[in-house]
Amino acid sequence: MLKLRKILLYDFLYYLIFILVLILVFIRINSPVKNINDNHIKGTVIDIYKDNDRVDLIIKSDNYKIKGTYYKNIDIFLGDVVEVSGSIEKISNTSVFNSFDYVNYMKSKGIKYKIKIDKIEKKKDNRNPFYNIKNKLYKHLDNYKSKSYLYTFILGDNRFLKNKNIFQELGISHLFAVSGMHISIISSIIIKILERLKIKELSKYLISSLFIIFYLFLVSFCPSSLRSGLLFILLLINKYYYFNIKISNILVLTISILLFINPFLVFNTGFLYSATITYFLIVFSNLINKRKYYISKLLMTSVISFLCSFPISINTYYSINISSIIFNLIFVPLISLLVFPLSLISVFIPILDSLLYLLIFILEKLSYICTNLNIILVFGKTNIIYIVIYYLVLFLLLKLRKKLLLVFLLILFIYQYNINIFLKDNYIIFIDVDQGDSTLLHINNKNILIDTGGIKSYYSSNNLAINRTIPMLKSYGIRKIDYLIITHGDFDHMGEAINLVNNFKVEKVIFDCGTYNYLEKELIKVLDKKKIKHYSCIKELNIDKNKLYFLQTKEYDNENDNSNVIYTELDVYKFLFMGDASIIAEKEILDKYNISNIDVLKVGHHGSNTSSSKEFIEEINPKYSIISVGKNNRYGHPNKEVLDNLNDSKIYRTDLDGSIMFKIKNNKLKIETCSP
């Protein structure tokens, strides 16, 4: 035992283990996924979420977990054994550059496939006492006014939390994820009770560890809770056996164990936040503890947390909220000292639900007030070299506290904030917005967005701008749209315009030559309210040394033919964007302009046979043709005749290739796709 204690005191041992685990992680996450051939799955329901007539299940079989969706209400609970049949498919990759990586997120939960359930049959009712407790807790909490917060704090289920986006924007979402704070409070309560009962030390540690493991089960072993729960247990072992291992080394060992078990945790944002922030707070606890007052300790904690989470934030949300440093001074005590403890007590004393509801009302009102005080800076996505340099400088700064290192850190901030000044590439991105159009032109650090997309669907929440376009723009360090061009007033081209204007800075908006329809008039009301300039029926647009030419200035009696048709040349490459212009408009353009040998054509009307006539395509002779079209769309786009007309060009489709980028660097055209 003495020899073991001596070995365990070597710091390098834990970091060596961590490096070896990281190498293993890299190998395992790049290993091919085994196929599932059986369309009949039998297993235990370990997670269930019901939303009207849609039910999402996670089923654990003997060999894997699978996510299932069933479009009928069913009487099934956690722990039930079910047999399902349907169509199995791999979880699709993201089709928009730098957007949320749903595939790897699901892999971090151990899920690699999904099944659209046609038939589901309950084979056996739940007989697991732990699932029984969890089911009863859900049923018990369902009667509370504050149930969405109790689900979040007690069961680690934030799917019912309505203000998630606001808390994320304020930079306080970590307070609503079950992690160190929750485990610390619960373990402290348990140990205090056991001490009062005069339980022996070993029994006290065993009982408290079992309670923590049970709580981890209640919160579905979410990554941040796993990190804090395993750390707590290892700390108890360290204390009981007098190993005297540094807490930071135990944390490194904890992270290594979890990554060894599940390498895909490297893609889980909650785990990354939890592991990184905890490590820095432990290593530099002296900077916190030497503060005399609680508020100054809390401020230092907030500053360190903010600085060490910066690379994670800008690579996940592509922005940071400077105000979050101050917001944490308000919300950390409110939640850790009042809301969470009262949530725990309310589970056993339901009469306190009204008081908890009042506290939550205050919490939500405060959060809404704070949104008006946000100072949000868009930084854009960075790379691994920048991250390594940043953490090295930050670590040395906190360790040595030299002013020169602070200057280096500020330089890193300024560089990333102004990344587009250093990267002067011109690029055009045809964004996958399902059955619609949206194209970004980044020319000489000016940003032009042609159309916004928009979906009318029973299953769509109609927030393409919020979920796709805006995050993608931010990921490239874009803070404003200089020109938003609406080709015409159809919903699939401008349905997200108001969403985008309300959530992103837009300088000017350009409409087509036709009369305004209802959608355009509604957008103009918003533009006038925000004092955003708007124009219609223009002939050209100057973007520094480049020009955008609007070829269609005639007024027709339908939206499609009124579409803005835009021609531009970038370096030596010719681009033509057809909107939904029909064969009639194409003929007018051929008669009026001499255009040929187009390098990149944005095909008109999603590949419908109302556009892209053989005569037009032969005349402009495109090298690359882009069709923006939804997967399995009900219109049957793109039309076979159109595909035949485009046969001499290289065709890219957003339903097959996802978003498509044409990047111009040193007069060379580079093409990238984001295939789903």
QUIUR-V648854 format. One record per residue. PHI is phi as a letter, one per 30 degrees, with the letter a starting at -180 (* if undefined). OMEGA is omega in degrees with one decimal (NA if undefined). Layout:
BEGIN
PHI|OMEGA ; PHI|OMEGA
END
This chain:
BEGIN
*|-179.7 ; d|179.1 ; d|178.3 ; d|178.4 ; e|-178.4 ; d|179.6 ; d|-175.8 ; d|179.4 ; d|-179.6 ; d|-178.3 ; d|-173.6 ; d|-177.5 ; e|-175.6 ; d|179.7 ; d|174.4 ; d|177.0 ; e|-178.6 ; d|180.0 ; d|178.4 ; d|178.5 ; d|178.5 ; d|177.0 ; d|178.4 ; d|177.6 ; e|-179.4 ; e|-179.9 ; d|-173.3 ; d|-178.7 ; d|178.3 ; c|177.4 ; d|-179.5 ; d|179.4 ; d|178.4 ; d|-179.2 ; d|172.3 ; c|-176.1 ; c|-176.5 ; d|178.1 ; d|176.3 ; c|-175.7 ; c|174.9 ; b|-179.5 ; a|-177.2 ; c|176.7 ; d|-178.9 ; c|175.3 ; a|-179.6 ; b|178.6 ; b|-177.5 ; c|177.9 ; b|-173.7 ; h|-178.5 ; c|176.7 ; c|179.0 ; b|174.9 ; c|-178.5 ; b|164.1 ; c|-175.8 ; c|179.5 ; c|175.0 ; c|-179.0 ; d|-170.9 ; c|-173.7 ; a|171.8 ; c|178.6 ; b|178.3 ; c|-179.0 ; b|176.7 ; b|-178.6 ; b|-172.9 ; c|171.0 ; b|177.2 ; d|-176.7 ; b|-178.6 ; c|-177.5 ; b|-176.4 ; b|177.5 ; e|177.9 ; j|177.6 ; d|175.0 ; c|-177.0 ; b|171.2 ; b|-177.8 ; b|174.3 ; b|-177.9 ; l|-178.5 ; c|-179.2 ; c|176.2 ; b|175.6 ; d|175.2 ; d|-173.4 ; d|172.0 ; d|174.1 ; d|-179.0 ; c|178.7 ; b|-176.6 ; e|173.8 ; i|177.9 ; d|-174.6 ; e|-177.8 ; d|-175.3 ; d|-178.0 ; d|-177.9 ; d|174.5 ; d|179.2 ; d|176.6 ; d|177.4 ; d|175.2 ; c|179.0 ; i|-176.1 ; c|-177.8 ; c|-178.6 ; b|174.1 ; b|179.9 ; b|172.4 ; d|-169.3 ; d|173.8 ; c|-177.9 ; b|177.9 ; b|-178.4 ; b|177.1 ; d|-178.8 ; c|-176.0 ; a|175.2 ; d|179.6 ; e|175.4 ; b|179.9 ; d|-176.9 ; d|-179.7 ; d|175.3 ; d|178.7 ; d|177.7 ; d|-178.8 ; d|177.5 ; d|-179.8 ; d|177.0 ; d|177.2 ; e|-179.1 ; d|179.9 ; d|-176.6 ; d|-178.9 ; d|-179.4 ; d|-177.0 ; d|174.6 ; d|-177.8 ; c|-171.5 ; d|-177.4 ; d|178.7 ; d|176.9 ; d|173.8 ; e|-177.4 ; d|-173.7 ; d|-173.9 ; c|-175.1 ; c|178.6 ; i|-176.8 ; c|-176.4 ; c|-178.1 ; d|-178.9 ; c|-177.5 ; d|-173.6 ; d|-173.7 ; c|-177.4 ; e|-177.2 ; d|179.2 ; d|179.7 ; d|177.1 ; d|179.7 ; d|180.0 ; d|-178.9 ; i|-178.7 ; b|-176.2 ; d|179.4 ; d|-179.8 ; d|-178.1 ; c|174.3 ; c|-178.8 ; d|-176.8 ; b|-173.8 ; e|-178.5 ; e|-177.2 ; d|179.7 ; d|-179.8 ; d|-179.6 ; d|-178.5 ; d|-178.9 ; d|178.4 ; d|178.5 ; d|-178.3 ; d|-178.2 ; d|177.9 ; d|179.0 ; d|-179.1 ; d|177.1 ; d|177.1 ; d|178.7 ; d|178.1 ; h|176.2 ; d|179.9 ; d|-171.7 ; e|-177.7 ; d|179.7 ; d|179.3 ; d|-179.7 ; d|179.8 ; d|-178.7 ; d|-179.4 ; d|177.7 ; d|178.1 ; d|176.8 ; d|-179.7 ; d|178.0 ; d|177.8 ; d|178.8 ; d|176.3 ; d|175.8 ; d|-179.4 ; d|-178.9 ; c|173.7 ; i|176.6 ; h|178.0 ; d|-170.3 ; e|-178.1 ; d|178.1 ; d|176.8 ; d|179.0 ; e|-177.4 ; d|179.5 ; d|179.0 ; d|177.0 ; d|179.1 ; e|-178.2 ; d|178.9 ; d|176.4 ; d|177.3 ; d|177.8 ; d|178.9 ; e|-178.5 ; d|-175.6 ; d|-176.5 ; c|177.3 ; h|178.0 ; d|179.8 ; h|177.3 ; d|177.1 ; e|179.9 ; d|179.9 ; d|178.5 ; d|176.9 ; d|177.5 ; d|178.3 ; e|177.3 ; d|178.4 ; e|-180.0 ; d|-180.0 ; d|179.9 ; d|-177.8 ; d|178.1 ; d|176.4 ; d|179.4 ; d|-177.6 ; b|-176.7 ; d|-177.5 ; d|173.4 ; d|177.3 ; d|178.5 ; c|-178.7 ; c|-175.0 ; d|179.5 ; e|178.3 ; d|-179.4 ; d|176.7 ; e|-175.7 ; d|-177.2 ; d|-175.7 ; d|-177.9 ; d|179.7 ; d|-179.9 ; d|-178.2 ; d|179.8 ; d|178.3 ; d|-176.6 ; d|-177.0 ; c|179.0 ; d|179.2 ; d|178.5 ; d|179.7 ; d|-173.1 ; d|-178.9 ; d|174.1 ; d|-173.3 ; d|-172.2 ; c|-178.3 ; e|-176.3 ; d|178.8 ; d|175.0 ; d|179.9 ; d|178.5 ; d|178.8 ; d|176.2 ; e|-179.3 ; d|-179.6 ; d|179.6 ; d|179.6 ; d|-179.7 ; d|-176.4 ; d|-175.8 ; d|178.1 ; c|-176.6 ; e|-179.5 ; d|179.1 ; d|-178.0 ; d|-175.2 ; d|176.1 ; c|177.7 ; c|-176.5 ; c|176.9 ; i|177.3 ; a|174.9 ; b|176.9 ; c|-179.4 ; e|-177.4 ; d|-176.5 ; d|177.3 ; e|179.2 ; d|-178.7 ; e|179.5 ; d|176.9 ; d|179.7 ; d|-169.3 ; d|179.1 ; d|177.6 ; d|-177.9 ; d|-176.8 ; d|-175.3 ; d|-176.8 ; c|-175.9 ; b|-170.3 ; d|-177.1 ; d|177.3 ; e|179.4 ; d|175.9 ; d|178.1 ; d|-177.9 ; d|-177.5 ; d|177.7 ; e|-178.1 ; c|179.7 ; b|-173.8 ; e|-178.2 ; d|-180.0 ; d|-179.5 ; e|-179.7 ; d|178.1 ; d|177.7 ; d|179.4 ; d|177.4 ; d|178.0 ; d|179.5 ; d|176.7 ; e|177.9 ; d|179.1 ; e|-178.5 ; d|177.9 ; d|177.9 ; d|-178.8 ; d|177.4 ; d|177.7 ; d|-177.4 ; d|178.5 ; d|177.8 ; d|-178.4 ; c|-178.2 ; d|169.4 ; b|-174.4 ; c|179.0 ; c|178.6 ; c|-176.9 ; c|-176.7 ; i|-177.3 ; d|179.4 ; c|-177.7 ; b|-173.7 ; d|179.9 ; d|178.1 ; d|-177.8 ; d|-179.8 ; d|179.4 ; d|-178.8 ; e|-177.5 ; d|177.4 ; d|179.4 ; d|-179.8 ; d|-179.6 ; d|179.8 ; d|178.3 ; d|-179.4 ; d|-179.0 ; d|-173.4 ; c|179.8 ; h|177.2 ; c|-178.2 ; d|-179.6 ; d|178.9 ; d|175.5 ; d|176.5 ; d|178.0 ; e|-179.8 ; d|177.8 ; d|177.6 ; d|178.1 ; d|176.7 ; d|-176.2 ; d|179.3 ; e|-177.5 ; d|-179.8 ; d|-178.1 ; c|-173.0 ; e|-177.9 ; d|175.7 ; d|-178.2 ; d|179.1 ; c|-171.1 ; c|-179.2 ; d|169.0 ; c|178.2 ; a|176.9 ; b|179.9 ; c|172.0 ; d|-170.9 ; d|175.7 ; d|177.3 ; c|-177.3 ; h|-176.4 ; d|-178.8 ; a|-179.6 ; b|169.3 ; a|-176.2 ; b|177.5 ; c|172.7 ; c|176.6 ; c|-173.7 ; b|178.7 ; h|-179.6 ; i|170.0 ; c|-175.1 ; b|179.0 ; c|177.2 ; c|177.5 ; c|-179.3 ; i|-173.2 ; b|-172.8 ; i|179.8 ; l|-175.3 ; c|169.7 ; c|-176.0 ; a|179.0 ; d|-175.6 ; c|-177.4 ; c|175.8 ; c|174.5 ; h|178.8 ; b|178.3 ; e|-179.0 ; d|-176.6 ; d|-175.2 ; d|-175.7 ; b|-169.9 ; d|-175.8 ; d|176.3 ; e|179.7 ; d|178.0 ; e|-179.7 ; d|-177.7 ; d|176.3 ; c|177.7 ; i|-179.1 ; d|-177.9 ; c|179.5 ; a|172.1 ; c|179.9 ; d|178.5 ; b|170.2 ; c|-178.3 ; c|175.7 ; c|-177.3 ; d|176.6 ; a|-167.9 ; d|177.5 ; d|-174.4 ; d|-176.3 ; d|177.3 ; c|-177.0 ; b|-177.7 ; d|-179.2 ; c|-174.6 ; d|-179.5 ; d|176.3 ; e|-177.4 ; d|179.8 ; d|-179.7 ; d|-175.2 ; c|-175.2 ; b|-179.5 ; d|178.4 ; b|-177.5 ; d|-176.1 ; b|179.6 ; b|-178.5 ; b|178.7 ; c|179.0 ; d|-175.3 ; d|-176.9 ; d|175.2 ; d|-178.4 ; d|173.0 ; c|-174.7 ; d|-178.3 ; d|-179.5 ; d|178.7 ; d|178.1 ; d|177.5 ; d|-179.2 ; d|176.3 ; e|179.9 ; d|-179.4 ; d|179.8 ; d|179.1 ; d|-179.4 ; d|179.9 ; h|175.5 ; c|-178.2 ; d|177.6 ; b|-175.3 ; b|175.5 ; b|173.8 ; h|177.4 ; c|-176.7 ; c|178.0 ; a|-178.0 ; b|-179.7 ; c|175.6 ; c|-173.1 ; h|-178.1 ; d|-179.5 ; c|178.0 ; b|170.0 ; c|-179.0 ; c|178.7 ; c|-170.2 ; d|-175.1 ; c|-178.9 ; c|177.3 ; c|-178.9 ; c|179.0 ; c|-179.1 ; c|177.6 ; b|-174.8 ; d|-174.3 ; d|-178.5 ; d|175.2 ; d|-177.2 ; e|168.3 ; d|173.6 ; c|-168.9 ; c|177.6 ; b|175.8 ; a|175.1 ; b|175.8 ; c|-171.4 ; h|-178.8 ; c|-173.5 ; c|-177.3 ; c|179.7 ; b|178.1 ; b|-178.2 ; c|-168.6 ; c|-176.8 ; h|175.6 ; c|-177.6 ; e|-176.0 ; c|179.6 ; e|179.2 ; d|179.2 ; d|178.5 ; e|-179.7 ; d|178.2 ; d|-178.8 ; d|178.7 ; d|179.6 ; d|-172.4 ; c|-173.0 ; b|175.4 ; c|-179.7 ; b|-179.9 ; a|177.5 ; h|176.3 ; d|178.8 ; d|-177.7 ; b|178.0 ; c|167.7 ; d|-171.1 ; d|-177.9 ; d|170.9 ; h|171.3 ; h|179.4 ; i|176.8 ; d|179.9 ; d|173.6 ; d|-179.0 ; b|174.0 ; h|177.4 ; d|-179.1 ; d|179.9 ; d|-178.5 ; d|-177.5 ; d|178.9 ; d|-179.0 ; d|-176.4 ; d|172.4 ; h|-177.1 ; d|176.1 ; d|176.9 ; b|178.7 ; b|-177.6 ; c|177.2 ; c|177.8 ; c|-169.5 ; a|-179.8 ; d|-180.0 ; d|179.2 ; h|-177.5 ; d|-173.8 ; d|-179.2 ; d|-177.4 ; i|176.8 ; d|-3.8 ; d|-178.1 ; d|-177.0 ; d|179.8 ; d|178.5 ; d|178.3 ; d|177.2 ; d|178.9 ; d|-176.9 ; c|-170.4 ; e|-178.6 ; d|177.8 ; c|174.6 ; d|-174.5 ; c|171.1 ; c|-179.4 ; b|-178.0 ; d|178.5 ; d|-179.6 ; c|-173.8 ; c|-175.2 ; i|178.1 ; d|-177.5 ; b|179.8 ; c|171.2 ; c|-177.8 ; c|-179.6 ; c|-179.7 ; b|-178.2 ; h|178.3 ; i|177.6 ; c|-177.8 ; c|179.0 ; c|-175.9 ; c|175.8 ; b|175.9 ; b|178.2 ; b|-171.2 ; d|179.7 ; d|NA
END
